[in-house]
Amino acid sequence: MQAKLETRPSVRRCAVTGALGLALLGAGLPAAANGETTATTATTRDAGSGLSRFYDQRIKWTACEGTDMPKDLQCGKVTVPLDYARPRGGTLDVALARYRATGDSRGSVLLNFGGPGGSGINELAAGGKEFMHLTNGYDVVTFDPRGVGRSSPVSCGPATLKIMEATDGDGGMSDPEDVLKRLRDAATECAKYSGPVLTHIGTVDAARDMDVMRRALGDDRLNYLGFSYGTRLGAVYAARFPDKVGRMVLDGVDTLTEPLAEQGLAGARGQQTALENFLDWCVEDVACPFGQDARDARDQVERLVASLDSDPVPSAFGEPFTGQDMVGAIGQALYSRELWPSLERALAQLLGDGDTRGLEGFSSGGVTFPVRAPVTPPAQAPVRGDRTAGLTDEEDVPMDNLPAALMAINCADDPDRPTAAQVTASLDRLRARYEDASPVFGRYRLTQVLMCYGRPKGTDYIRDDVKDLDTAKMLLVGTRGDPATPYRWTTETADRLGPSAVVLDNRGEGHTGYASSKCVHRKVDDFLLYGSLPPDGSSCGPESTGAGSD
């Protein structure tokens, strides 16, 4: 999902945000007793020309080091080509983490939590309990994709703040030519601070990295569970390696075809619907700060946004807290229904005494956090020879890595690059469409049309080639009340992928279903562990009913 980066507990993100395994036909090899996983000799078909050394490598697992890392979480790495077209050139290391299977392991299930731009290792360390049932049969593995976290992280340095300032609110609307120039200059700085990985950071390269991981983990086929953006990554993997698809689950299904501007519109509509659902719930509570009338509550929210934009209040850090800051925080909170009571309290604090701390808590970790920009560009990954860009120490990951990676990956996946004249000519029409989609979130999301300006044209592979797949069956989970990845994307993607796609309709709220619906959780686990696939079009009922139906 092309979006402001989601912030929510564990897999409720992502989100993040941000989209987020495959069939069982080949059981993986058990891990070696010495703590290393050995891949069988890579076949020519696996590796392709010049790739055998990557497919034949081992993973050495050790206890994870770092802040708040669980003692039973193990870390390792795989080495991949920087450029798959030049596999004898520079390389980079991709960081992995795993929880070992509790009994006999049939191999691994690989997780991606979405974003794009979120660290899989940090997510698994924080929310691993959601996946412990899968350790009944699998090593549960995740990774920091290239350009993310400890895997050659990208950064825009001081340009991160420039991008935020340039696209904040109506900035791009009042003087678009000036903003486009600033974005073009910022793109140049991002390239300087990120190094060579920036031109090889898209989903197609990440999918090829996953196939190297598959072999290094000792699996003949890839079992995979992806959320939000992770569903895009899984679909690209399935298109690139159709005969290597094992048991694949895609939860919170991303679009494969819509341009960024249309994705932003979908996000605005989804968040507006989620906000209205929240307010319908809120006004049933006597403590709701907007009273007990839902229509009046919607009007009050719109007036509050406008008031804060014209007259901001001080934030907890002393900076102005604007209406757009409030919109961003509300948008983050709406990713999970479990956060609604906290959002109600945070809004009451704001309206009662101007206290912004509750709302700011939803924004932390997303694109609005204070950025610690490096003074000089970091050491860059090598681009030739056999040298390897090793893993980045946790304390050296740039603070702007999440938003920098989100922009870089989404732009690498997007082939559209309208000219400055085209952008300027279309802004008034787009503004009207966004405001019609959401009077609250439209303005906030409109800046998505500017995000990739000044960057190289992205790939057309995802739109043109990820379709009509001949793979093992894949389970696609769509949630009716998902504010980030609308349910229609699930059915549209299923139609595009072809007969291999099986849809599970989750009639609940929030972004993705695995963590919020016991029914979805059970059906996903049953498929991954036992190969029990629900019928196409079956459903899980709203969690409040206490049961799901088939």
N, C-alpha and C positions, 0 to 999 in steps of 0.2 A: 504494500500500500504506500503510495507516494503521499507523505503526510508530514505534518509536524510530529516529531518523534513522540510515541506514546510513553506514558509513565504509569505503570501499574504493577501490582505484585506478580512476580514470577511470570507464568504463561498468560496472565491476563493482559500483558502488555500488547504490545505490539505489536511493537508493535509493533507499540509500538505498536504500537504500534503499533511487525511489524512485524504475512502474512505469516504464517507459518508453518511415514515411512513405507516402506515398500514391501513386495510379496516374499514368501518364505521358501521359494523353490530350491534354494541352496543353503544348507546350514553352514554357519561359519565355523572356523577352527577354534577350539578352546585356547585360551591364553596359555602361553608357556609358563612353566612353573617358576622360571627365574625372573618373572616380571616383565618379559619382553613378549610382544606379539609378533609372530613371524608370518609374513605373507608368503603364499605359495609362489613359485616362479611365475612371473607375469607372462602371459601369452603375447604373441605379436599383436593379436587383435585388441587385447587389453591396453597395451602400451602405445602402439603406434610407433612411428619412426622416431628413434632417439629418446624414447621415454622409459625404456626398460629399467634404468637405474632408479627411477622414482617409484616404479611399481614393485621393485624387488626390495625396498627398504624395510627396516624394522622400526617399531615404536618402543622406546624404552620408557616405561612408566615408573614414576617416582611420586612420593607424597607432594601435594601441591604446596607451594610456598606463597605467602601473601597474607594480607589482612583478612581475618575472619574466614579462612578457608577450612572447611570440615576436614577432620583428621582422616576420614576414609575416602576422601576424594583424591584421585590420582591424576597427575598431569604428564603430558608428553608432547611430542611434536612430529610433524611430517615435513619433509622438504619438497617443495614444488617448483616448477619453472616459473620465473617471473613472466616469461612470454612463451606460451605453448608453441608458437610458431618457430621459436628459436630455443629448443630445450637444452642446447649445449651452452647457452648463455648464462646470464645471472639467475640466481635462485632466491627464494625466501622461505622462511619457516612459518608454518601454520600451527598455532597452539591448540592443543586438545586437552580435554579432561574427561574422566569417566568414574562412574560407580560400578564396581565389579558385580557380576551376577552372584546371587546368594547361594545358588546351587550349580548344577551343571549348566554351562552356558552354551546356547546354540549359536552364539555370535554376538553381534552388536546391533543396537538401534541408535541411529544418529539423530540428534535433535538440532533444530534451528528455531530460535525464539522470535525471529522477525526483526523489525526496525524499518529498513536496514540500518546497521550501524551499532547495534547493541552487542555487547560481549556475551557470547554463549557461556563461557566459563563462569563469569560472574553471576549470570542468571541461574545456572545449575547449582552453584555454590549456595545461592540465597534461597532457591525454591526447589531443591532436589526432592523434598518429601512428596511432591506431586507425582513423582515418577518411580517411587520405590517399588510399586507393584510390578513394574516392568522388569525389575531385577530378578524376578522369579525365573526368567528365562534368558535375559540378555544382560550384557554389559551396556549400561546407558552412557552414551558418549555425546559430547558436544564439542564445539570449536569456536574460536574467534576467526571469522572469515578474513581473508586477505584485506589489509587496510584497516582492520578493526582490532581494538584491544591490544594484545601482545603480538599480533601478526602484522608487523610493518605498518603501524597505525598512521593514517593520513591526518593532516592538520592544515588549517588555513592561517595559523598564526594570528597576528593582529587583524587580518582581514575578516576573521569570524565576526568580530564586532561591527565591522564596516558593512558586512552583508546583512546583519540583523538590523542595523540602523537604516540601510537603504531600502529594505523591504518591510519596515515596520509600519503597520497601519496603512494610511493612504500615501505614504512616501512615494511609491512608484506610480501613483495616479496623478499627482499634481504636476510633476515634472519628469515624465518617463525617460526622456532622452538623457537627463543627468543621471538618473538611477541606473540606466543600462550601461552608461560609461563606468560608473562606480563598480557595477557587478563584473564588467569585463576586466577591470583592473584587479579586482579581488580574485578572479579566477586565475590570473597570472601569479598572484601571491600564493594561492592554494597549491599550484604546481610546484612552486619553489620550496614550500615547506613540506610537501608530501613526498617528493622524490619520484623515481620511476614507477613505483607501484600504482600511482594515480592513473596511468594510462592502461593499466591491466587490472582494474578493480571491479569490473562489472560482474553480473550474475553468471554469464557464460563461463568466465574464468573460474569463479567460485564453484560452479558445478563440476568443472573438470578437476578441481582440487578435491572435491568429495569422492570422485572415483579413485584418485590416488589413496585417499583415506580408506576407502572400502577395501582395497587390496592390502594396504598396510595393516588393517585390522584383521585380515585373514578371512574376509567374507567373499563368497562367490557372487552374492547379490546384496544390494544395499537395502536395508530396512530403515525407514525414515519417518520421522514425525516433525512436520514443519508448521509453524504458526504465522499467519499474516504474510509479511514479505517472504517468510520461509516457504510458503506455498508456491510462490513464483520460482524460487530456487529449486524446489522439488520438481516442478513441472519442466523446468529447463533441463534438469538432470535426466528426467525420463525421456525427453526428446533426444538428448545427446547420447544416452546409453540405454536404449529401450530394452535390450536383452539382459541388463544388469539390475533391473527393477525387481526388488523383493516385495516386502509388505510396506506400502507407502500410504501415509495419512496426511492430508492437507486440511488444516483447520483454520477458518477465517480466510476464505479463498480470495486471493488477489486477482486483479484483472490482468490479462495478457495482451489486451488490445487497445485499451483507452489511453489517449495521450494525457500528459500531466494536467492540462487544464480541465479535462473532463473528470479526471480522478479527484481533483480539488473540489469540483462541483458535487460529486458523489459524497465526498467527505463532509461538505457543508450541509447537504441534505440529511445525511445520517446523523450528524451531531445535533441538528435542529430537532429531528424526531426524538433523539435520546433526551434532549433538554426538555421537550414537552412531556415526555413520559416521566421524567424526574419531577417536573412541577406538578403533574397530576398526582403523583405519589405524595409530594411535599404538602400540598394543600389539605390533604386528609389528616395532617398532624397539626395540632393546635400550636406547636412550636415553630411552624413554618414561618420564616421571616417575611414572606410575601402575602400572608393572609390565607384565606380559605377559598378563594375564587381563582380557578386555573387561568382563565383568560386575562384577568387583571394581573396575575403573577407574571405572565409572559410580557405584558406591557411594562411592568415594573423592571424586569430584567433589561429590556431594551433601553428604557430611560436611564437605568443605572450605568450601563455601558457608555451611553452618550455623555452622561454627566462626568464620569471618570476620565473620559478622553479629553474633555474640555477643561476639567479641573482635577488633576490627579491628586491622590493622597500619598503621604510618605509611606514607603514600604518599610519592612523590618530592617533593611540595610540602609535606609535613608534616601534611596532613589525613588523617583516618582512611580507610583503604581497606577497605571492607566486602565482604561476600559478594555483595551486589547490584551493587557496583562491578565485581567480578570477572565476574559473570554478564553485565553489559552489555558488558564488553570481549570476552568469549568470543563473544557474539552477533555483534559486529561482525566478528570474525575469521572466523566461519563463512560469511560471504557469498561467499568465494572459496576454492576448494580450494588455490590457490597460496599462501595464507597459512597453511596448516596447519603446515608446518615452523616458521614463526616463532611460531605459537601454542604448539607443543610446547616450544620453547625458553623462551618467556615463562613458561609454567606451571612448568617446571623451575626457573627463577630464583626464582619465588615460593616453591615448596616447599623449595628448597635453602637459601636464605638470607633469605627474606622480601622480596626485591627486587621491587617492583611496577612498575618502569619499563617492562618489556616489555609488560605488560598495559595499562598506561596509554597506551602508544603506539597501541593499537587504538581507544581511546575518544576520542582527541583529534580534534576536528572534529565530533563528534556533540553530543548534548545534555548531555554531562557536562563540557564544557570550562569553565574559569573565565570568568565573565561580567563584562565591563566595562560596567556599566550607566551610562547617562547620568544626570547629576545632575538635569537638567531635561528636560522633553519636547522633542523636536526640532521644528523648524519644520514645520508641517503643510501638506499639499497643499491647494491652493485648492479650493473647492467651488462657485464660481459665476464667471460671466464668462468671458473668454477667456484668463485667466492660465494658465500651464502650470507644473506641478511638474517641474523639470528633473531630469537625472540626478544621483544622489548621488555625491560623490567617494568613491573606494575607501576612503580612510582614515576616512571618516565613516559607513561601514556599521556599524550596531550589532553588537557581538559576539554578541548573542543572536538575531540575525536568523534563523538557521536553525531553532532550535526554535520561535521565535515564529511564523514563517511556516508551519512544519509544522502547528502547532496551528490556526492561523487558517484555512488552506486546507482541511484535513481537516474542521474544524467547519463551514465554509461549505458543504461538500459533503454534510453529514450532517443529515437532517431530524429525527433522534430527539433529543428533550430530555426524558428522564425526570425526574420530580420528585424532590425530596430524599427523600420517603417511599418512592418506588419504588426509588431507588438503594439506600437503606439496607436495604429489605426483600429485595433480590435479592443482596446482597453475599455472604452465606454460601453460597448456591447457586452463585454464580459462582466463588467461591474454590475450591470443591470441583471444579468443572469445569476450572478453569485448572490446578490442581495435578494433576488426573488427566491433562490434556493434556501437562504437562511438570513433573516434580518439580524441575527446575532453573530453567526460564524462566517457569513459571506465575505465581509471585508477582511477578516483575519486570514481566510484561506485563499483569497485572490492572488496573493503574492506568489503562489505556486507557479503561475504562468511565467514568472521571471527567473525562476530558480536556476535554470541551466544556461542562461544567456552568457556568452563569452567562453563556454566550454566546448570541446570538440564534439562533433556529432556522435551520438551513441549508436549502438548496434540495432539492426532491423531484424535480427535472428528471432527474437522472442515473438514479435508480431507475425512474422512470415512463416516460421518453421515449427513453432511449438503448437502442433495440431495433428489430429488424426493419428494418434499414437497406437502402436501395436505393442502393448506391454501387458504385464500382469495387472490384475484388477487393483485400482487405487480407490481409497475411501476419501471423499471430499465432504467436509463438514461445513455447513453454512448456518449462521445464526440469524434469525429473523430480525432481532432488534440490535444487530451489530452496527455501531456508529461509524466504524472505520472501513469495513469491507462489506458492502451491502449484499444481501442474500442473492440478488440477481447475478452478482459476479460468480457465485458458486455454480448456478445453473448454466450460465453462459460459458464458463470455463469447462464445465463437464461436457457440454455440447461440442466445444472446440476440441477437447482431448479425445472424444470419441467413446466407443463402447467400453473401454477400459475403466472409465470413471463411474463410480457409484456414489450417489448423493445421500447424505444423512441430513435431514431437515431438523435443526434445533430451534424449537419455537420458544426461545428465551430471549434474554437481554444481555448486552455486553459484548465485548470484543473477544471472539473465539469461544468455544464451548467446553473444551477439555477440563478447565479448572473450575468452571461455574456450574456445570451440569453433571450430576452423578450418572445420569443415563448416557450422555456422550462419553464420559470417562470410561464407563464400563464397556461400551461398544467398541471404542478405540482400542482399549486394552485386550479385549477378546479377539479382535482382528490381529493385532500385533503379536500376541502370545500364542494364539491357537488357530489363526487363519479363519475364524468365524466372521464372515462378512455379512452385515445386515443387507436386506433387500434394497435395491435402488428405489429411492423415494420414501423410505421409511422415516419415522420422525421420533424425536424426543419432545415430550411436553414441557411447558414452563416449569421451572424448578419449584415454584411456589405450590404447584399442585401435588408435589411429592412423588410424582411418578412420570415416567416417559412411556410412550406407546409406540408400538410397531405398526 
